[in-house]
Amino acid sequence: MTTLFGLLPDVDVADEQTILGLCYGSEVSVDYAITPTYWSGIDIIPANLALYSAEFALPSRQKTEGSFEFWNVLNNGIDAARTKYDVIILDTSPSLSYLTINALLASDGLIMPLPPSTLDFTSSGQFWNLFNDLTANLVTNRGKSKSFDFVDVLLARVDANDASSSVVREWITAAYAGMVLPVEIPKTALTASASAEFGTVYDTDPASINARTYRRAYDAYERVVELVEEQINTAWKRQTGESNGA
């Protein structure tokens, strides 16, 4: 996400601009790291490779600080930001790291991109089994609870010409049922070329690529945004109703 917003992690992002300060305990809020982007109304907290050191800092603090909860660092750190932004997107790596656990437990909704391949499908099942065990140890067994307003599975990098992917799509639909979004992100040359130029579909000049290819990718991304916005609005209405009821 940092790169797609025009920042090169190795060149443009200093360690002090990431959430490392939060992870090490020198900061208690992410506000210090919030950086404006060239998109109006959108800010970012950039990342760089130095964030890998958080994988050592968080467990180390867990050992030395009596009341420390490594899994709640980000959840507490974005409290002030929650009052300033309509939506906060936490973009993680596809692994169950300390930072990913923090992001999952700080989230109100989850979106898991899942390519329709056998290895990705089986890995996703292992991921959720591990996450379930972790939440039991870190949350449930401590007398607390964690719920999500929505959990989405998004079929991504779908190759329409790959016959085997249709079989895996059936497995994914059977396994995740209502969590699978009714839209697929196609594997196209447009996405690949945009990424190679450190951009997105929205940065691409439509005149520079086949109109049908552009439309297929653009429409898919727009539909995903619409579906997620609908779920967010539903969650807001539910929270407002609960507040009024209380």
Phi and psi in degrees as a GROMACS rama.xvg file:
@    title "Ramachandran Plot"
@    xaxis  label "Phi"
@    yaxis  label "Psi"
@TYPE xy
-56.9961  -47.6324  THR-2
-64.6739  -42.2157  THR-3
-69.0699  -15.3974  LEU-4
-96.1834  15.7803  PHE-5
89.1208  11.4571  GLY-6
-112.075  124.828  LEU-7
-87.313  114.457  LEU-8
-53.1235  -39.7218  PRO-9
-77.1493  -16.9613  ASP-10
-114.543  -45.035  VAL-11
-97.4983  -11.8963  ASP-12
-115.262  115.511  VAL-13
-83.3413  156.235  ALA-14
-56.373  -34.0314  ASP-15
-69.4566  -14.6433  GLU-16
-89.4877  -4.59941  GLN-17
-99.077  -175.393  THR-18
-87.89  17.0804  ILE-19
-58.5345  -41.2715  LEU-20
-58.7332  -38.4471  GLY-21
-65.1294  -43.0612  LEU-22
-67.1653  -36.2821  CYS-23
-82.5564  -13.774  TYR-24
95.8657  1.33914  GLY-25
-79.8965  -14.6892  SER-26
-128.636  149.595  GLU-27
-112.149  -7.06395  VAL-28
-138.796  153.599  SER-29
-82.6889  -1.24738  VAL-30
-55.4723  -35.357  ASP-31
-63.2974  -23.7759  TYR-32
-101.125  -2.25422  ALA-33
-70.5098  126.802  ILE-34
-125.425  133.996  THR-35
-69.507  153.865  PRO-36
-117.604  176.472  THR-37
-78.6389  -2.48242  TYR-38
-91.2054  122.854  TRP-39
-61.387  128.99  SER-40
85.4245  1.30932  GLY-41
-121.092  123.297  ILE-42
-110.652  166.429  ASP-43
-141.79  149.76  ILE-44
-106.136  106.773  ILE-45
-72.6385  164.55  PRO-46
-129.512  155.822  ALA-47
-145.913  -179.879  ASN-48
-65.5862  -18.9746  LEU-49
-62.1222  -20.203  ALA-50
-63.0109  -19.043  LEU-51
-59.8597  -26.1446  TYR-52
-68.5182  -17.2914  SER-53
-64.5617  -24.5087  ALA-54
-68.3915  -16.1157  GLU-55
-103.4  -35.0128  PHE-56
-67.0263  -42.7693  ALA-57
-65.7945  -49.1939  LEU-58
-65.7095  -30.0582  PRO-59
-65.5664  -42.2411  SER-60
-66.4689  -33.7715  ARG-61
-61.5278  -33.9487  GLN-62
-77.1708  -32.8576  LYS-63
-102.023  -21.0997  THR-64
-107.313  115.317  GLU-65
-52.2037  -50.7896  GLY-66
-98.1418  10.6938  SER-67
-70.3823  137.876  PHE-68
-123.369  101.12  GLU-69
-60.0571  -28.6764  PHE-70
-78.3975  -9.95438  TRP-71
-109.595  7.85396  ASN-72
-61.3629  -49.3252  VAL-73
-72.575  -38.5958  LEU-74
-56.299  -45.1027  ASN-75
-73.5797  -34.3233  ASN-76
-68.6852  -23.5297  GLY-77
-100.045  9.43741  ILE-78
-54.9694  -48.0802  ASP-79
-67.4456  -38.3135  ALA-80
-65.139  -29.5909  ALA-81
-60.464  -28.219  ARG-82
-84.9648  -9.13312  THR-83
-107.284  -19.2166  LYS-84
-124.467  146.388  TYR-85
-68.5034  -43.028  ASP-86
-138.712  138.867  VAL-87
-118.767  122.508  ILE-88
-102.004  125.781  ILE-89
-107.563  107.598  LEU-90
-97.3854  120.246  ASP-91
-118.669  166.209  THR-92
-76.645  157.783  SER-93
-80.7095  55.7208  PRO-94
-149.283  155.704  SER-95
-90.324  68.6633  LEU-96
-88.4966  175.902  SER-97
-60.95  -39.0035  TYR-98
-70.5783  -37.3475  LEU-99
-65.5465  -40.982  THR-100
-59.8639  -42.3861  ILE-101
-60.2417  -43.9622  ASN-102
-65.7762  -42.5102  ALA-103
-63.1192  -42.9508  LEU-104
-78.7462  -12.1907  LEU-105
-93.2417  -6.34103  ALA-106
-92.3684  152.673  SER-107
-99.6451  -21.3778  ASP-108
-145.266  153.269  GLY-109
-125.606  140.799  LEU-110
-128.662  118.194  ILE-111
-110.849  107.905  MET-112
-67.7266  132.936  PRO-113
-138.724  105.857  LEU-114
-66.5391  142.891  PRO-115
-79.4163  66.8847  PRO-116
-124.376  153.782  SER-117
-60.0498  -44.7385  THR-118
-66.3357  -41.9565  LEU-119
-64.7757  -39.0502  ASP-120
-65.1426  -47.4638  PHE-121
-67.3063  -35.3241  THR-122
-64.9981  -36.3237  SER-123
-64.2588  -38.6488  SER-124
-64.3663  -41.8243  GLY-125
-65.052  -37.8311  GLN-126
-60.1152  -48.9822  PHE-127
-69.2085  -32.5094  TRP-128
-63.0643  -44.1937  ASN-129
-65.225  -42.2415  LEU-130
-63.9434  -38.98  PHE-131
-61.9698  -43.0371  ASN-132
-64.4492  -40.4007  ASP-133
-65.2786  -45.2855  LEU-134
-64.9348  -31.4784  THR-135
-63.9951  -43.1325  ALA-136
-74.1585  -38.8502  ASN-137
-89.4542  -26.0009  LEU-138
-119.169  -65.6669  VAL-139
-59.4657  -47.2807  THR-140
-68.2119  -9.84714  ASN-141
-100.745  12.3365  ARG-142
79.0609  15.1304  GLY-143
-113.235  176.432  LYS-144
-138.154  158.623  SER-145
-142.355  127.854  LYS-146
-134.589  160.491  SER-147
-121.894  143.429  PHE-148
-69.3664  -30.715  ASP-149
-159.257  150.93  PHE-150
-131.363  114.975  VAL-151
-112.456  142.551  ASP-152
-112.104  120.035  VAL-153
-109.511  115.083  LEU-154
-67.8341  120.528  LEU-155
-127.478  158.156  ALA-156
50.1181  47.8236  ARG-157
-83.9667  120.009  VAL-158
-96.1106  109.737  ASP-159
-63.9992  -20.9095  ALA-160
-92.6329  -0.897514  ASN-161
-93.8721  107.996  ASP-162
-64.0378  -34.334  ALA-163
-68.4743  -27.383  SER-164
-65.7355  -28.6558  SER-165
-66.3773  -33.4871  SER-166
-67.8492  -44.9578  VAL-167
-66.4383  -34.3308  VAL-168
-59.189  -38.6837  ARG-169
-64.6294  -40.3989  GLU-170
-62.3297  -46.0059  TRP-171
-61.7857  -44.2319  ILE-172
-63.1321  -40.1491  THR-173
-68.7458  -37.5288  ALA-174
-77.2728  -41.4764  ALA-175
-104.373  -8.31083  TYR-176
45.3364  -120.503  ALA-177
-66.8871  -8.57  GLY-178
-79.7392  -16.3544  MET-179
-77.1089  122.014  VAL-180
-67.9157  143.442  LEU-181
-81.2633  46.112  PRO-182
-155.303  149.187  VAL-183
-123.525  141.344  GLU-184
-89.8804  113.357  ILE-185
-75.3879  152.047  PRO-186
-83.8843  109.884  LYS-187
-132.347  161.142  THR-188
-65.7761  -28.1289  ALA-189
-61.6401  -48.1063  LEU-190
-62.9907  -42.6697  THR-191
-63.6077  -44.8071  ALA-192
-69.4291  -36.4539  SER-193
-64.6162  -42.9  ALA-194
-64.6636  -38.7089  SER-195
-62.8393  -26.1602  ALA-196
-100.138  18.2679  GLU-197
57.4147  41.0671  PHE-198
-136.869  -169.831  GLY-199
-127.754  178.332  THR-200
-57.4678  -34.9085  VAL-201
-73.1644  -15.7074  TYR-202
-92.351  -8.35622  ASP-203
-84.4146  136.181  THR-204
-73.4526  117.282  ASP-205
-55.5239  -28.3341  PRO-206
-73.3685  -13.2813  ALA-207
-89.378  -0.0365377  SER-208
-145.657  160.589  ILE-209
-52.2936  129.822  ASN-210
-59.8388  -39.7648  ALA-211
-67.5196  -40.8974  ARG-212
-62.6692  -44.7114  THR-213
-61.7449  -46.406  TYR-214
-63.9917  -39.381  ARG-215
-62.2164  -44.5623  ARG-216
-71.8909  -47.5052  ALA-217
-59.3533  -47.246  TYR-218
-62.5201  -36.4094  ASP-219
-65.1477  -45.7367  ALA-220
-65.2108  -39.8279  TYR-221
-63.0662  -39.5321  GLU-222
-66.5379  -38.7322  ARG-223
-61.0293  -45.6184  VAL-224
-59.2584  -43.677  VAL-225
-60.2581  -45.2277  GLU-226
-64.9823  -40.7375  LEU-227
-69.2489  -40.8883  VAL-228
-60.4068  -39.9567  GLU-229
-60.6018  -42.1857  GLU-230
-67.9864  -38.465  GLN-231
-64.6734  -45.0589  ILE-232
-62.5785  -39.0595  ASN-233
-62.656  -41.4934  THR-234
-64.8205  -41.2922  ALA-235
-61.984  -44.0086  TRP-236
-63.7612  -39.8868  LYS-237
-64.9274  -42.4804  ARG-238
-65.9806  -38.3608  GLN-239
-64.4592  -41.1879  THR-240
-63.7455  -40.9689  GLY-241
-65.5442  -38.6974  GLU-242
-65.597  -42.2676  SER-243
-66.8551  -36.0291  ASN-244
-67.8187  -33.9481  GLY-245
